[in-house]
Amino acid sequence: MVITIKKATIFALAFLFLYGCTENSNMSSNKNSGRTNPMDDPVNITEEEANEIALQQAIAEGNEVETIILQDIKFINSKMWDEYVEQYNYDSEVSEHFLQFLKDKKKQTNKEGIHTIEKINLVSIELTNDKEFSSISSNGDYVYDVLLDMKVHKESEFYMNGVTHHVYVINKTSDGLKIETVYFKGLVDDK
């Protein structure tokens, strides 16, 4: 199944319609939000709202793999490093070293590695049909092609502005599904 921003927007509109977000609804308006009634401008949702809608849709559909991928995006954007590392299939020593890097104030200030990401948004998720990964998916693991729209502070070999292609490998573990690795496949050609 492919989740796109367009589908997330349609889901949001249907949700708002079904649950009556109108001026007569019981929902309180937030005067500080700049949009007191979502129905005043239902199409103009933020990318963050679209990401959250896609995450809630995956949860509601019981799609564990897509939920993990969408949470990965959320945790990067929110800089929720403990939760981010917990999703990966790392042993405790690797997790500890990775968390030290992620929480290092100097590395954050210098925008090193993952800290260079300003924001990251979902473009699409779908099961891969890449023959390079067919042996992995035949082992009972899940392999997904994920397109992400990235905005970075400074570009590097793995972090670039624009739509980038990633391959997520998700394993079944004794602790449930975990991200084994994420392959960076580069910028998506603008064709």
URDA-V29848 format. One record per residue. N is the residue number from 1. PHI is phi as a letter, one per 20 degrees, with the letter a starting at -180 (* if undefined). OMEGA is omega as a letter, one per 40 degrees, with the letter a starting at -180 (NA if undefined). D_LAST is the distance of its C-alpha to the last C-alpha in Angstrom with 1 decimal. Layout:
# URDA-V29848
n:N phi:PHI omega:OMEGA d_last:D_LAST
n:N phi:PHI omega:OMEGA d_last:D_LAST
This chain:
# URDA-V29848
n:1 phi:* omega:i d_last:23.2
n:2 phi:d omega:i d_last:20.1
n:3 phi:d omega:i d_last:20.9
n:4 phi:c omega:i d_last:18.4
n:5 phi:f omega:i d_last:19.2
n:6 phi:f omega:i d_last:19.4
n:7 phi:f omega:i d_last:22.0
n:8 phi:f omega:i d_last:23.8
n:9 phi:f omega:i d_last:24.1
n:10 phi:f omega:i d_last:25.5
n:11 phi:g omega:a d_last:27.8
n:12 phi:f omega:i d_last:29.0
n:13 phi:f omega:i d_last:29.8
n:14 phi:f omega:i d_last:31.6
n:15 phi:f omega:a d_last:33.5
n:16 phi:f omega:i d_last:34.6
n:17 phi:f omega:a d_last:35.7
n:18 phi:f omega:a d_last:37.6
n:19 phi:d omega:i d_last:39.4
n:20 phi:m omega:i d_last:40.3
n:21 phi:e omega:i d_last:39.1
n:22 phi:c omega:a d_last:40.9
n:23 phi:f omega:a d_last:43.5
n:24 phi:e omega:a d_last:46.1
n:25 phi:f omega:i d_last:44.8
n:26 phi:e omega:a d_last:46.6
n:27 phi:f omega:i d_last:43.7
n:28 phi:e omega:i d_last:44.7
n:29 phi:e omega:i d_last:42.4
n:30 phi:d omega:a d_last:41.5
n:31 phi:f omega:a d_last:42.4
n:32 phi:e omega:a d_last:40.6
n:33 phi:f omega:a d_last:37.2
n:34 phi:n omega:i d_last:36.3
n:35 phi:b omega:a d_last:35.7
n:36 phi:f omega:a d_last:39.0
n:37 phi:c omega:a d_last:37.9
n:38 phi:g omega:a d_last:34.5
n:39 phi:f omega:i d_last:34.8
n:40 phi:f omega:a d_last:34.9
n:41 phi:b omega:a d_last:31.2
n:42 phi:f omega:a d_last:29.9
n:43 phi:e omega:a d_last:26.2
n:44 phi:e omega:i d_last:26.1
n:45 phi:e omega:a d_last:26.4
n:46 phi:f omega:i d_last:25.5
n:47 phi:f omega:i d_last:22.9
n:48 phi:f omega:i d_last:26.0
n:49 phi:f omega:i d_last:27.5
n:50 phi:f omega:i d_last:24.5
n:51 phi:f omega:a d_last:24.6
n:52 phi:f omega:i d_last:28.4
n:53 phi:f omega:i d_last:28.0
n:54 phi:f omega:i d_last:25.7
n:55 phi:f omega:a d_last:28.3
n:56 phi:f omega:i d_last:31.2
n:57 phi:f omega:i d_last:29.5
n:58 phi:f omega:i d_last:29.1
n:59 phi:f omega:a d_last:32.7
n:60 phi:f omega:i d_last:34.0
n:61 phi:e omega:i d_last:32.4
n:62 phi:m omega:a d_last:34.0
n:63 phi:e omega:a d_last:30.7
n:64 phi:f omega:a d_last:32.0
n:65 phi:f omega:i d_last:29.0
n:66 phi:f omega:i d_last:26.5
n:67 phi:f omega:a d_last:29.3
n:68 phi:f omega:a d_last:29.6
n:69 phi:f omega:i d_last:25.9
n:70 phi:f omega:i d_last:26.0
n:71 phi:f omega:i d_last:29.3
n:72 phi:g omega:i d_last:27.9
n:73 phi:f omega:a d_last:25.4
n:74 phi:f omega:a d_last:28.4
n:75 phi:f omega:i d_last:30.7
n:76 phi:f omega:a d_last:28.4
n:77 phi:f omega:a d_last:28.0
n:78 phi:e omega:a d_last:31.7
n:79 phi:l omega:i d_last:32.8
n:80 phi:e omega:a d_last:34.9
n:81 phi:f omega:i d_last:35.3
n:82 phi:f omega:a d_last:38.1
n:83 phi:f omega:i d_last:36.2
n:84 phi:g omega:a d_last:33.1
n:85 phi:f omega:a d_last:35.0
n:86 phi:f omega:a d_last:37.0
n:87 phi:f omega:a d_last:33.9
n:88 phi:e omega:a d_last:33.5
n:89 phi:e omega:i d_last:35.6
n:90 phi:d omega:i d_last:37.4
n:91 phi:f omega:a d_last:41.1
n:92 phi:f omega:a d_last:43.2
n:93 phi:f omega:i d_last:43.3
n:94 phi:f omega:i d_last:39.6
n:95 phi:g omega:a d_last:39.2
n:96 phi:f omega:i d_last:41.9
n:97 phi:f omega:i d_last:40.4
n:98 phi:f omega:i d_last:36.9
n:99 phi:f omega:i d_last:38.5
n:100 phi:g omega:i d_last:40.4
n:101 phi:f omega:a d_last:37.3
n:102 phi:f omega:a d_last:35.6
n:103 phi:e omega:a d_last:38.7
n:104 phi:f omega:a d_last:39.5
n:105 phi:f omega:a d_last:39.8
n:106 phi:f omega:i d_last:39.3
n:107 phi:f omega:i d_last:36.0
n:108 phi:f omega:a d_last:34.9
n:109 phi:f omega:a d_last:36.0
n:110 phi:e omega:i d_last:34.3
n:111 phi:l omega:i d_last:31.0
n:112 phi:e omega:i d_last:31.2
n:113 phi:l omega:a d_last:28.9
n:114 phi:f omega:a d_last:27.9
n:115 phi:f omega:i d_last:29.7
n:116 phi:f omega:a d_last:27.0
n:117 phi:f omega:i d_last:24.9
n:118 phi:e omega:i d_last:25.5
n:119 phi:b omega:a d_last:23.8
n:120 phi:b omega:a d_last:21.5
n:121 phi:c omega:i d_last:20.2
n:122 phi:f omega:i d_last:19.1
n:123 phi:d omega:i d_last:15.7
n:124 phi:a omega:i d_last:16.5
n:125 phi:c omega:i d_last:19.1
n:126 phi:b omega:i d_last:19.5
n:127 phi:g omega:a d_last:21.7
n:128 phi:f omega:i d_last:20.1
n:129 phi:d omega:i d_last:19.9
n:130 phi:f omega:a d_last:19.5
n:131 phi:f omega:i d_last:22.5
n:132 phi:g omega:a d_last:23.2
n:133 phi:d omega:a d_last:24.5
n:134 phi:f omega:i d_last:26.3
n:135 phi:f omega:i d_last:29.7
n:136 phi:f omega:a d_last:29.4
n:137 phi:f omega:i d_last:28.7
n:138 phi:f omega:i d_last:31.6
n:139 phi:e omega:i d_last:33.9
n:140 phi:n omega:i d_last:33.7
n:141 phi:e omega:a d_last:31.3
n:142 phi:d omega:i d_last:28.1
n:143 phi:c omega:a d_last:24.7
n:144 phi:c omega:i d_last:21.8
n:145 phi:e omega:a d_last:18.1
n:146 phi:c omega:i d_last:17.7
n:147 phi:d omega:a d_last:14.9
n:148 phi:c omega:i d_last:16.6
n:149 phi:e omega:a d_last:15.9
n:150 phi:d omega:i d_last:18.2
n:151 phi:c omega:a d_last:20.2
n:152 phi:c omega:i d_last:22.5
n:153 phi:f omega:i d_last:25.5
n:154 phi:b omega:a d_last:24.8
n:155 phi:f omega:i d_last:22.0
n:156 phi:b omega:a d_last:23.0
n:157 phi:g omega:a d_last:22.0
n:158 phi:d omega:a d_last:21.5
n:159 phi:c omega:a d_last:21.0
n:160 phi:c omega:i d_last:18.0
n:161 phi:f omega:i d_last:16.8
n:162 phi:o omega:a d_last:13.6
n:163 phi:e omega:a d_last:12.3
n:164 phi:d omega:a d_last:13.8
n:165 phi:d omega:i d_last:14.4
n:166 phi:c omega:i d_last:18.2
n:167 phi:d omega:i d_last:20.4
n:168 phi:e omega:i d_last:23.7
n:169 phi:d omega:a d_last:26.7
n:170 phi:d omega:a d_last:29.5
n:171 phi:d omega:i d_last:33.0
n:172 phi:e omega:i d_last:36.0
n:173 phi:c omega:i d_last:38.9
n:174 phi:f omega:i d_last:42.4
n:175 phi:e omega:a d_last:41.3
n:176 phi:n omega:a d_last:38.6
n:177 phi:f omega:i d_last:34.8
n:178 phi:c omega:i d_last:33.6
n:179 phi:f omega:i d_last:30.5
n:180 phi:e omega:i d_last:31.1
n:181 phi:a omega:i d_last:28.1
n:182 phi:c omega:i d_last:24.6
n:183 phi:e omega:i d_last:22.3
n:184 phi:e omega:a d_last:19.7
n:185 phi:d omega:i d_last:16.7
n:186 phi:o omega:i d_last:14.8
n:187 phi:f omega:i d_last:11.9
n:188 phi:e omega:i d_last:8.8
n:189 phi:f omega:i d_last:5.8
n:190 phi:e omega:a d_last:3.8
n:191 phi:d omega:NA d_last:0.0
